Amino acid sequence: MATQIRSTGRPRGERVLGQRVDPVTKAQAADAVVRRALTSQPGAYVCLTNVHSTVESQRSAELRAAVDRAFLSVPDGMPLTWILRRRGHIETEKVTGIEFIPRVASRGLEADLRHFFYGGAPGVAVRAGLRLERMIPGVHVVGAAAPPFGDTPGWAKEELRDEVLRTRPHVLWVGLGAPKQELWMAQMAGELDVPIMIGVGAAFDYIAGSKPHAPAYLRHVGLEWLFRLAVEPRRLWRRYLVGNVTFLWLLARERLVGPSRLRGEDFSR
């Protein structure tokens, strides 16, 4: 079944454990982003939805609402991709940040899209922007910044707003990690004068070369998470070991009791 694209440029989304996920190819997602970026209308954002954020959405109505309001919610990971394919969307592809950033940048060359990198540890966004310019000659990276450490309400929004007004990016790449970046984009959609924001998690680190990326064969068979766990076990063990098991358990339970009884339950115990 071919993915249906609405007149707005958005695909008809599916629900996985109540979380919206749009069945798209990489090319469809990139084309939709570039078209939206060129409208110059602010307020759109894209969520790269994965197993972690889907599990987190079970206990966060705010996160589910943020993803529902997104311009796109694309499958970032093979489990969600496989689920959508089994539902008949056979052309669906995994859309990861490390691949999506250069794809959109390449697709937007002719239109001279301007890109801004926001997030990551100090200096990482700058290095990622410089690396992207070397990867794709002609790409226009107009700025990069990292928020101060601490909770979202304490971030210097005025400084970022001023930088966006000065540099006028078409695309604001947001590397704050899930689910923080989804909540932040939903909050800032009405405050930043940028056509589209895209939450890409740790992609800045991989593009900048700060962290090693999983080999292609592991990504192809859905084992990228295992490589990342081996590289950063202390930081990621709970997300992948506990989160993946929870995801599978929720899928099994949904088949038995239906989706309406799962959302809002506390799965942290």
C-alpha positions in Angstrom: 0.0 0.0 0.0 1.4 3.4 -1.0 1.5 6.0 1.7 -1.3 8.6 1.3 -0.2 12.2 1.5 -2.8 14.8 2.3 -3.0 18.1 0.5 -1.2 19.7 3.4 1.8 17.6 2.7 1.3 15.5 5.8 0.8 11.7 5.6 -2.2 10.0 7.2 -0.8 8.9 10.5 -1.2 5.5 12.3 -1.3 4.9 16.1 1.2 2.6 17.8 0.3 2.2 21.5 -1.7 5.4 21.2 1.3 7.4 19.8 1.0 8.9 16.4 3.5 7.6 13.8 3.3 8.6 10.1 4.2 5.9 7.5 6.6 7.7 5.2 9.7 7.0 3.1 12.8 9.0 3.7 12.3 10.9 0.5 8.7 11.8 1.3 9.7 13.1 4.7 12.5 15.2 3.3 10.4 16.6 0.5 7.6 17.5 2.9 10.0 19.3 5.2 11.6 21.3 2.4 8.2 22.3 1.1 7.1 23.4 4.5 10.3 25.3 5.2 9.8 27.3 2.0 6.4 28.6 3.1 8.0 31.0 5.6 5.1 30.3 7.9 6.4 29.7 11.5 5.3 27.1 13.9 5.8 23.6 12.4 7.9 20.9 13.9 8.9 17.3 13.3 9.2 14.5 15.8 11.4 11.5 15.2 9.4 8.9 17.2 11.1 5.8 18.5 10.5 3.1 21.0 11.7 5.2 23.9 9.4 8.1 23.2 6.5 5.8 22.5 6.9 4.1 25.9 7.3 7.5 27.6 4.1 8.7 25.9 2.1 6.1 27.9 2.5 8.1 31.1 2.6 11.6 29.6 -0.5 13.1 28.0 1.6 16.2 27.4 4.0 14.3 25.2 1.2 12.6 23.3 -0.4 16.0 22.6 3.0 17.4 21.5 3.4 14.6 19.0 -0.2 14.9 17.8 0.4 18.6 17.0 3.6 17.9 15.0 3.8 18.5 11.3 5.3 15.0 11.0 5.9 12.1 13.4 8.2 9.8 11.6 9.4 6.3 12.7 12.9 6.5 14.1 13.8 2.9 14.5 13.1 -0.5 13.0 10.4 -1.7 15.5 8.0 1.1 14.6 8.9 0.7 10.9 8.2 -3.0 11.0 4.8 -2.4 12.7 3.8 0.1 10.0 4.9 -2.3 7.2 2.8 -5.1 8.8 -0.2 -2.8 8.7 0.1 -2.5 5.0 2.4 0.6 4.6 5.1 -1.5 2.9 7.1 1.5 1.7 7.7 2.9 5.2 11.3 3.6 6.0 13.2 4.4 9.2 14.1 8.0 9.5 17.0 8.7 11.8 18.5 12.1 12.6 22.0 11.3 11.4 20.6 10.4 8.0 17.8 12.9 7.9 19.9 16.0 8.5 22.1 15.5 5.4 19.2 14.4 3.3 17.2 17.5 4.0 20.3 19.7 3.6 20.9 18.1 0.1 17.3 18.4 -0.9 17.3 22.0 0.1 20.5 23.1 -1.7 18.7 24.4 -4.8 16.4 26.5 -2.6 19.3 27.7 -0.5 17.7 26.6 2.7 19.3 28.1 5.8 20.0 25.7 8.8 20.5 26.4 12.5 21.7 23.8 15.0 20.5 24.0 18.6 21.3 21.6 21.4 23.9 19.1 22.5 26.9 19.7 24.8 28.9 22.9 24.5 30.6 23.1 21.1 28.9 20.0 19.6 26.3 22.0 17.6 29.0 24.2 16.1 31.2 21.2 15.1 28.1 19.4 13.6 27.3 22.4 11.5 30.9 22.7 10.2 31.0 19.0 9.5 27.7 19.2 7.5 29.2 22.0 5.4 32.2 19.8 4.6 29.9 16.8 3.8 27.6 18.8 1.5 29.4 21.7 -0.3 27.1 24.6 -0.7 24.9 23.9 2.4 24.1 27.1 4.3 24.5 26.7 8.1 23.7 30.1 9.6 24.2 29.4 13.3 24.6 27.0 16.2 24.0 27.2 19.9 23.6 25.0 23.0 21.3 25.7 25.9 22.7 26.0 29.4 22.5 23.0 31.6 19.4 22.7 33.7 15.6 22.4 33.3 13.8 23.7 30.2 12.1 26.7 32.0 15.6 28.1 32.8 16.9 28.2 29.3 17.7 31.6 27.8 14.9 31.8 25.2 15.4 35.4 24.5 18.9 34.9 23.3 17.8 32.1 21.0 14.9 34.2 19.7 17.3 37.0 18.9 19.6 34.7 17.1 16.8 33.2 15.0 15.6 36.7 14.1 19.2 37.7 13.1 20.0 34.6 11.1 16.6 33.8 9.7 16.9 30.0 9.3 14.4 27.9 7.4 15.1 24.8 9.5 16.0 24.7 13.2 17.6 21.3 14.1 16.9 20.5 17.8 19.2 18.1 19.6 17.9 17.9 23.1 17.0 14.3 23.4 13.5 12.7 23.7 11.1 13.5 25.2 12.6 16.9 26.2 12.9 18.1 22.6 9.3 17.2 21.7 7.9 19.1 24.6 10.3 22.0 23.9 9.3 22.2 20.2 5.6 22.2 21.1 6.2 25.0 23.6 8.4 27.1 21.3 6.4 26.6 18.1 4.5 29.8 18.7 7.5 31.7 20.0 10.2 31.3 17.4 10.0 32.8 13.9 11.2 29.7 12.1 9.2 27.7 9.5 10.1 24.2 10.9 11.9 22.6 13.8 13.1 19.0 13.7 14.1 17.1 16.9 17.0 14.8 16.1 18.2 13.6 19.5 21.9 12.7 19.6 22.4 13.2 15.9 24.7 16.2 16.5 27.2 14.0 18.3 27.4 11.5 15.4 27.7 14.1 12.7 30.3 16.1 14.7 32.2 12.8 15.3 31.9 13.0 19.0 30.5 9.5 19.2 30.9 6.5 16.9 27.9 5.5 14.7 26.7 2.0 14.4 27.8 0.1 11.3 25.3 -0.1 8.4 24.6 -3.8 8.8 23.5 -3.3 12.4 21.3 -0.4 11.5 19.7 -2.4 8.7 18.7 -5.3 10.9 17.4 -3.1 13.8 20.3 -3.6 16.2 21.6 0.0 16.3 20.4 0.2 19.8 22.7 -2.7 20.8 25.7 -0.8 19.5 24.7 2.4 21.3 24.2 0.4 24.5 27.7 -1.1 24.2 29.2 2.3 23.7 27.3 4.1 26.5 26.0 1.3 28.9 25.8 3.5 32.0 23.7 6.1 30.3 21.5 4.0 28.1 21.0 0.6 29.9 17.6 1.6 31.3 16.3 3.1 28.1 17.1 0.1 26.0 16.9 -2.9 28.3 13.9 -1.8 30.4 12.3 0.3 27.7 12.5 -2.3 24.9 11.0 -5.0 27.2 8.3 -2.6 28.3 7.5 -1.8 24.6 7.1 -5.5 23.8 5.0 -6.1 26.8 2.7 -3.2 26.0 2.2 -4.4 22.4 1.3 -7.9 23.7 -1.0 -6.5 26.3 -2.7 -4.1 23.8 -3.6 -7.2 21.7 -5.3 -8.7 24.7 -7.1 -5.8 26.4 -7.2 -3.1 23.7 -5.5 0.3 23.5 -7.8 2.4 25.6 -6.8 0.8 28.9 -3.0 1.3 28.5 -2.5 5.0 28.3 -1.9 6.9 31.5 -0.8 3.9 33.5 2.4 4.1 35.6 5.0 1.8 34.0 7.9 3.0 36.1 7.2 0.5 39.0 
